[in-house]
């Protein structure tokens, strides 16, 4: 005959209580890790949006600079404009002219 081992009601209740506490702590851990993951993702999205905004500002500034350079390029297609720049900015003179220092 096989002997049956009987568990006491107190011990069974204690084991169920321990199991339910372990399950509860595991659930809390999963929720906490999920919250950390979500918060980290939201922070990463915020940082990316800030970088995107800064890049948009930089793009606008570069477009304006490019436009100014294009205008200078068009202006310097005229030989008279080139001569004006050579005289005013570089101090060059034509042969036979006397240089005037400002």
Secondary structure by P-SEA (a helix, b strand, c coil): cbbbbbbcaaaaaaaaaaaaaaaaaaaaaaaaaaaaaaaaaaaaaaaaaaaaaaaaaaaaaaaaaaaaaaaaaaaaccaaaaaaaaaaccccccccbbbbcc
